[in-house]
Amino acid sequence: MRYRWLDGRWWRQVPSQLARVWRTSLQVRTVAITLLLTGAAILVTGIYMSLSISNDLYQSRLDQALRDSSRATTAAQSALNASDVSSVDSGKNLLSSALTTVQASTSSRLVAAYRVPGQETTTPVPPDRGSPGLNLVITDALRNQVQKGGTKQYYQSVALAGLNGTTDPGLVVGTQLTLPSYGHYELYIGYNLRDAENTLLFVQGTLLLAGLALILLIGAITWVIVRFVVQPIRVAAETSERLASGDLAVRIPERGEDVFASLARSFNGMADSLQSQINQLAALSQLQQRFVSDVSHELRTPLTTIRLAGDVIYDQRENFPPATERTAELLHTQIERFDRLLSDLLEISRYDAGSVALEPEPTNLVRLADDAVDEMRTLAEQNGSELRLEAPGGYFDVGMDPRRIRRIVRNLLGNAIEHGEGRPVIVTVDSNESAVALCVRDYGLGMSQAEVNHVFDRFWRADPSRKRTIGGTGLGLAISLEDATLHSGWLQVWSAPGAGSCFRLTLPRVPGREIASSPLTLPPLDAGATDAVASVRGADARSTDALHPGASGSRASGTDAPNAGAGVDVPGRTPHGAESEAHA
């Protein structure tokens, strides 16, 4: 097994994983922000305290060094004033005894003395004396100040040589000594501040450890507190998701008397109310479906008798007077329409009851469309429309229920003929790697965007006053949409006033497989620039194919034509029992 961290690519996923955790976890965001702000506050406080302690330590050590240097200088000067310089030998040792007195009076062993330049004397003067570790760090600026300052003290921060080649922080304090008969000498005393620096480092380390411990403690406390706060919210979110998915019996546990318990009681009360209303609506829906199914079945037997009697009368109509003959023809037509209405109601009731099952078999969509065109050609000629079939692709068998797909094509052709205003009706079949599609294009009156939003509703008509020439039941497009959805396909429509309509049926080449895109464009290529474009999907809202890129609430597929227009998505399913009449 090859682990991802062994191939050197695991680190590329770390930023995206951290970003996902940041987006999805309120607890992580709260703790991270708390730690960040706490860390910033502790850092600022630590820096301030470190600087303050450093300054205090330095000032304290400086004051101590100045006092120590002043005491040593005073002792040395007193010894010099009391010394006997009558002989040459005693004069030569005078400076050495002074430096010895300084070393005995101070805690430092770094002492140096230099004769102030520019003094004249007739006797040999004691030579300069200095510590090797001090001679190299005394600057000319400090010497100039000491040479001009008399008995005043001057100091300077320097770096003194430490052990093992290291350097230690230090101070050099300078003043003047007066050797009787020999003039003035510069006196420098060096003080090593390594102990003060060690104290500062210890304090800084203690502050750092204390700050880290405080940050971890605050982080842990925040994590626990936020967990207590977030956990009820997480439970409420999970309960809401389960409730939205259909688990109406789920509830939030009620514990205590705080605000979360109040939230749980309010949520549970709302869930109880929703469950009660949904159960009532479900009972009414089942009652309605049962009523439609029962009425349809009960009407089937008397309708069969009426149809048989009507057929007898219709067959003998030529022997009747003209008025009676016309009545027999009307009776025959309406009985056929009533029979179709009952069949459609029974089919809708099967969909509502969830008892519909596909009977797929390999079917050539081009041949099926050709047969449907031949069946509808006589009706098209009666309405003055020309039916044309164009099939650039689709010459292969696809698993589908031919009876249901043939019903869809017949419904679409009937709509196009009835509303085509005697203009040509073009049927197009094409395919791509994932789907096969059929379009029915007419050039009739078309529909507005508001009308397209209801085109698949049951019993809906765009113009109820318009005379029917085919005698549809008002359920054709609703059943067609259900048939397309049952095939995991799409049934979509484009329409514009004065530009006609185009219905597109898209089916997967492999039953049940997702459709990547439709091989036929919608809007159609001959649509041009229109003001009203709409999309209706037979699949659910997750289908990937859509209309023009400008369509509202949809995403353009790779095969759609770049025609102008604005569109809306219309729900693929309508509420049971909608009282309207189909566009067909």
N, C-alpha and C positions, 0 to 999 in steps of 0.2 A: 504494500500500500504506500502510495506516495503522498506525503503530507505537504500541504500548501506552503508551510514556512520553509521547507527545504529547497524549493525552487526559486526563492528570492522574490516572489511576487505577492506574498501575503501582506506586506506593508502598504501596498497600493490600495487595499480595501479598508485599511484602518480609518482614514478620514471619512469615507462614506458611512462606515458603521458607526463612528462617533457622532456624525451628523444625524443619523437616523435615531440613535439613542437620545440625542438632545431634543429632537423634534417630538418624539413619542413619549418621553418620560417627564412628567411634571416634577416628580421627586428628584430626579437627577438634576434638572435645571435649578430647582430651589436650593439644593445642597451646594451645587457648583457656584451659584451666585453668592450664597452666604459665605462659602469658603473664600471666594475671591475678594469680597469686601472685607471680611475679617482679616485675611492675609494682608491686604493693603493697609488696613488700620494698624495691624501689629508691625508691619514693616516700617511705616512712618514713625510709630512710637519707638520701635527699637533703634532706628537711626538717630532719632532725637536723643534718646537716653544714652546711646553710645557716644555721640558727640559731646553731650553734657558731661558724662563721666570722664571722657578723654580730656576735655578742657579742665575739669576740676583736678584730675590727677596731675596734669602738666603744671597747672598753676600752683598746686600744693607743693609739688617737687621743686618748682622754680623758687618759691618763697623759702623753702627749706635750704636750697642751695645758696641763695643770696645771704640768708642769715648765717649759714655755716661759713661762707666765704668772708663775710664781714668780721665774724668772730676770729677766724684764723688770721686775717690781715691785721686786725687790731693787736692780736697777741704777738705777731711777728714784728710789727712796728714798735711795740713796747720793748721787745727784746733788743731791737736794733738801737733804740734810743738809750738803752742802759748799757750798751756794749762799750768796750775799750778798744779804740782804733789807733792807739799810739804807735803800735809797731806795724810793720809791713805784713808780717805773717798773719796777725790778727785781722787785718783788713781783707786779706785774701779769703779767709775763712768766714768772713762776716756774712756773705750771701748764702753760703752753704748752711750756716747755722739758722739763718732766717727761713730758708726753705724747709729745714728740718722742723722748725717750730710750726710752720704752716701745716706740714703733714701730720704733726702730732695733734694739731687743733682741729683738723677736719677729717671727714670720713673718706676722703679721696686721696689716692696716691698719685694722681696725675697733676703735677705741679711744674710750672715753667716760669722762668724769669729772664727778661731781656732788658738791657740798658736802653733807656729812652735816647734816641739819637739827637745829636746837636748839642750835647753838653761838653764843656771844656774842663779838663783837670790836669794837674801837674804830676799827679802820682798815678801809678798803674792801678787800674780798676779791676774789680772781680769780673771774670768772664761770664757770659750768658750761660744759664743752666736750663735745661728743658727735658721733659719726658718724651721718649721717642713716639709714643702714641698720641702725644698732644701737639708736637711741633707741626705735623702735616695738616691739622684741621683748623688752626688759628688763621683766620683770613686777614688780609690787609685792612679791610674796612673796620674790623674789630680793633686792630692795633692802632689805627688812626684815632678812633674814638677814645681809647684808653690813654694814648699819648697826649691828647688834648684835654682830657677830662679831669686830671688831677686825681683826687682821692675818690671820685665817684665810681660806682660799679656799673659795668656794662656786661651784657650776656649775649650769647648767640647759641642757637640750636645747631648741633653738628652730629655727624655720624662717626662713632668711635669704633675702633677695631675690636672685634669680639673674639670668641674662641672658634677654632677650626675655620678660620678665614671668613667668618661672618662679620656683620656690622651691627652695632647696637646704637639706639638713639642716645644722645647725650647733650650736655650743656657745658659751655665754657664761660666762666665768669672772670672778668678782667678788671684790675684796678692798679694803682701805683703804690710802690713802696719807696721810702726815702732812706738811703744808706748814708749815714753821717760821713762826711768828707769825700763821698764818692758819687753823690747825686741821686737821681731818680731812676727806678727800675719798674718795668711793666711786670705785674704778677698775674699769672693765669692759672686757674684751678678748674680741672675738668671733672664732671660728674656723669657717671653712667646711669642711664634711665632704664636699663633692662628690667629691673624689678617692677617699675611702673608700667612698662609695656606688657609684662607678663600678667600683671593685675588686670589691665585693660582687656587683654585677650581672654582671660578667664571670665570676666564679666560679659564680654560679647558672646562667648560660647554659651554661657548660662542663659543669656537673653535669647539666643537662637534656639536652644533646646526648649526653653520655656514657651517661646512663640510657636514652635512646631507642635509641642504637646497641646497648647491651647487651641491651635487650629484643628488638630485631630479631635480634641474633645468637643469643640463646637460643632465640627462636622458630624460626629457621631450623634450628638444631642439633636442637631437639626434633622438628621436622617430619621431618627426615632420619632421625633415630633411630626415631621412631614408624613411619615408612614401612617401615623395615627390619623392624620387629617386626610391623606390621599386615599387610604384604604376604603373608607365609605364612599368616596367619589368613584373609585374604581368599581366597587360593587354596584353602584347605581348605574354606571356606564354599561357594565356587562349585563345587568338586568334589563336595561333599555334595549340593548342589542338583541337579547333573547326575546324580549317582548315584540320588537319590530319584526323578528324572523318568524313569528307565529306562535311562540310559546306563551299563550295568554295566562297560564296559571302561575308563572314565575313572579315572585315578590321579593322585596328587600327586607331582610331581617330587621326587626325593630328592637333596639336595645337602649336602655337608659332613657333620659329625659332631655338630652341636649338638642342642639339645632339639627344634628344628623338624624336623631330619632324623629324629630318633627318632619324633616325632609322625607324620611322613609314612610311615615304615616301618610303624608300628602301624596307621595308617589304611588303607594299601594292603593289609596283611595281612587286616584286617577286610573290606575290599572284595572281596578274592579269595575269602574264605570265604563271603561273602554271594552272590557271583556263582556259586560252585560249588553252593551249596544251592538257589539260585533256578533254576539250570539243571536240577538234578536234579528239583526240583518241577515245572518246566515239562515236562520229559521224561515224568515220571509222569502229569501232567495230560493231555498229548497222548496218551499210551498209553491212559489211561482213556477219553478221549473217542473215540479210534479204536476201542477195544474196544466201547463202548456203541453207536457207530454201526455197526460191523461186525456185532455180534450182532443189532442191530435189523434190519439189512438181511437178514442170513442167516435170521432167524426169519420174515421176511415171507413167503417162498415156502412153507415148510411150513405156516405159519398159514393161508395162503390155501387150501391143500388141506384142512386140518382144518376150516376154516370151511365150505367147500363140502360136505364130508361131513356136518358138523354140521347145516347147513341142510336137507339131505335128511332126516336123522333127525328134525329138529325139525318139518318139514312132515308127517311120517308119525306124529307122536306120538299122535294120537288112536286109532290102530290098535294101540297098545301097551298092556300092562297098566298099571295106575295107577303102580306103582313105577317101571317103565321110562319112562312118560310124564314123571314128575317128574324123572327123571335126564336125559332129553332137554332139558327146559326149563333145568335147571341148566347142562348142557353148553353150550347156546346162549348163556345169560347170561354165563358165564365166558369163552367165546370172544370175545364182543363186548367184554368188559372187557379181555381180553388184547390185542385189536386196538387199543383206545384207548390202552393203556399203550405199545404199540410206537409208535404215532403220536406220543405225547407225548415218548417218548425220542428219536425221530428229530428232533422239533422242538427239544428241548433241545440235542441234539448240534449242530444247525445254529447255534444261538446261541453255543455254546461255540466252534465253529469260525469264527465271525464271517462266515458265509455267508448271513445273513438279509438280505433286501431288501424294502422296503415296495413295495406296489403301490397307491398312493393314488388315490382318485377322489372327486369331490364326493359327500358322503353326509350325509343328514339324520339326526342322532343321535336325534331323537324318534321317527322312523319305525323306525329300527333297533331302538330299545328296545321299541317297540310290537310289532314282529314277534317279538322274543325273548320278550316276556311271553306272547304268544299261543302260542308253541311250548312254553313251560314251564307253561302254565296247567293242563294235565291232570295233570302231575306234582304241582303244588301242591295241586290238589284231592284227589289221592290221599293227601297228607300232611296234609290239613285246613287248609291255609293259603290265604289270599285274596291274590291279586296285584293291586296297584293301581298305575297309572301317573299321575303328576302332572308336568306340564310347563309351568311358568310361562314358560319361554323355550327357546331352542335351535331354533326353527323356521327353520333355514336350513342350507345345505349347507356342510360343512367338509371340507377335504382330509384324508382318512384312508384306511387300509386296512380296508375294511368287514369282510373275513373275520376279521381279527385282533381288531377291536373287538367284533364279534359274539361271538367266542369269549370275550373278557373278560366281557361282559355275561352270557353263559350260565353261565360259571363262578361269577360272583357270585350269580346267581339260584339256581343249584344249591346253593351254600353256605347261602344264606339259607333256602331251603326245608328243607334237611336239618336245620339247627340252629335253625329258627324255632319249634319246639315247637307247630306247628299255629296259630300266631298270624299276623296279617297281615304281608305283605311289601310294602313301599312302594318304588317306583322313582320317582326324581325327576330331572328334566332341567331345567337352567337355563343361562343364559349371561350374560356381561358383555362389556366392550369387548375383552378380551384372550383369553378362554377360553370353552369350553363344558364343562359337567361333568354327570356322572351319579352319583347316589347310590343304593345299594341298602341299605335299612334293614330289619332284622328285630328282633323283640322276644323272642328266645329266651334261652338260658342266658347268652350272653355269654362273654367271656374275661377272665382276669386280665391284669395288666400283663406278667408274665413270659411268659404264653402268647402275647400279642400280639407280643412280641419275636421269636418264631419262626414267625409265621403265614405268612410267605412263603418259609420254608425248604422245600427239596425233601423229599418223603416224610414230612412232619411232621404229627402229629395231636395235637390238644389232649387228647383222651381216646381212646387206642388201643382200649380195651375197648368203646367205643360202637359199636353196630351200624350198618352203612352201609345207607342206603335207596336211594342213587343209584348207588353203585358207582364212585366217583371213583378216579383213578389216583394221587393224592397229588402230582401235578405241576401241577394246574390253576392255583393262585395263583402259583406260580413262573413259569409261562409267561405268565400275565396281566401280571405285573410286568415281564417282559422286553418284552412287546408294548407296554405303556404307555411304558416308557423309550425304545423304538425310535421312538415318536411324539413324543419330547421332552415327554411328559406326566408326570403324577403318578398313582400309585395308592396311596391312603392308607386307613388303617383306624382307626376308633375303636371301643372295646369296653369294657364294664364288666360284672362279674358280676351277673346278674339283670336287667340293663337292655338286653341285646341287643347287636348290633353294627351298624356302619354303614361300608360301603366306599364310597370316593369316587374316581371316575375323572375327571381333569381333563385336557383336551386343548387345545392352542393353536388359536385361530381361524385363524391363518395358520401353516401347517406350518413348523417350525423356529424360530419366533419365541418369545422368552421369555414365560412366563406371569407376569403381575404378581400376580394373586390368583385364587382359585377363586370362582366365583359361588355355590357352595353352602357352607354353614358346616359346620365339623367341630370339636368335637362337634355333633351335630344339635340343632336348637332344642328338641326334646322330650326331650333327654337328662336335663335337670334337674341337680341337684347329685350327682355321683358321686365315688367314691373312687379309681377306676382309669381313667385316660385315657391312651391311647398313640397315637403317630403313626408311620406307616410311609410312606416316600417312595419313589416309583418312580423319580424323578430322582435326581441326585447330591445331595451335602450342601449344594450352593450354591443349591438351589431356594429361592425367597423365600416360599413359602406354608408355613404351619405350623399348629399347633393353638392351643389356648387359651393366653393369655399366661402362665399359670402353668406351662406345659409346660417340662420341663427340656430344655435344649439346642435350643430352637426359638424362633422369633419369630412373634408373632401377626400375622396379616394383617388387612387392613381389613375383611374380610367375615366373619371368624370370630366365633362367638357367645361372649359372656362367661360361659361356664359354668365352674363350679369343677372342679378336678381337676389331677392332675399327670401329665405325659407324658414319654416318652422317644422318641428317634429310633432306628429300627431300620434297619440297613443294607438298602439296596434290592436288593443282589445277595448270593447265598449262595455259599459255597465249592462248587466243582464236586465232585460225588459225595457230597454230604451225605446221610447215611443216616437219614432221618426221613420222616414222612408228613404231608401237608398237612392243614390244618384242614378242607378240602373233603372 
